[in-house]
Amino acid sequence: MSENPLSLNETRRITEEIDISPRKSLGQNFLIDGNIVRKSIELADLSPGEIVVEIGPGLGTLTRALLGTGALVHAVEKDPKLSKYLRETLVQEYPETFVLIEGDAMEFPLAGYYPEPSDSFKIVANLPYTISSPWLDAVLSGPLPAKMLLMLQKETVDRLSATHGTKQFSALTIFLSSAYEIERGHKVAPQCFYPIPDVDSYLFHLTRRPEPFRFEEETKKIIRECFGQRRKQIGSLLRTFAPEKAETWLAELEANGYSRKSRPEEIPTELWQKL
């Protein structure tokens, strides 16, 4: 890395200079812990020239470290003041390797990068908590990154890494674990951010499976609808949301020891894949 990550005092100074008050609605909690930045770079395992996507670069603390590896960074920042600051600093310093767009990450889930089918890329981001689930869902619907290293709220990590039979198990858990090997990663204390959030975070580590399983959009819709009424029995849910598939899939469940009275959260990912 070319420079040490921004300290708390430097972060405060810059936010005052550019007249920005961190907004909770945008998930603006700036990373100020150098050890976490270094751990992120280590786990990302980036090589010079490798393509990496960053969501919400903020003041560029993580961005600078990513650029320091020689990677080509594509980033999307929603806040106009932060975008202006980044254009006047990192874009000018790294004109050949840093591409910044100003916009909403839900509209540009890969920061305006449109990979070819053969392209390999990674995502490394201190993700705004307010968009973490819908953004991940959007990423899973497009070209899959080889690796994702995401700073996420503990509650989100609990849900995404949950196993069947638990209340945290969800449709998104199924979609994600079908495509990626999941590691909860490292716990990150609130004091690693400015301002200090009222939640713990995790550095969430995802590695694409050698043969990732991808659900068709129609099937994803059925699964979401089932989990939207997760207290109901799977037999009645399937007859409502997928009548043409219900009997074949329910027979598959029964052959694997599950009942038509099972709840959606009780059914393991590999059986949802058979839907």
Secondary structure by P-SEA (a helix, b strand, c coil): cccccccaaaaaaaaaaacccccccccccccccaaaaaaaaaaacccccbbbbbcccccaaaaaaaaaaccbbbbbbccaaaaaaaaacccccccccbbbbbccccccccccccccccccbbbbcccccccaaaaaaaaaacccccbbbbbccaaaaaaaacccccccccaaaaaaaaccccccccccccccccccccccccbbbbbbccbbbbbcaaaaaaaaaaaaaccccaaaaaaaccccaaaaaaaaaaaaccccccccccccaaaaaac
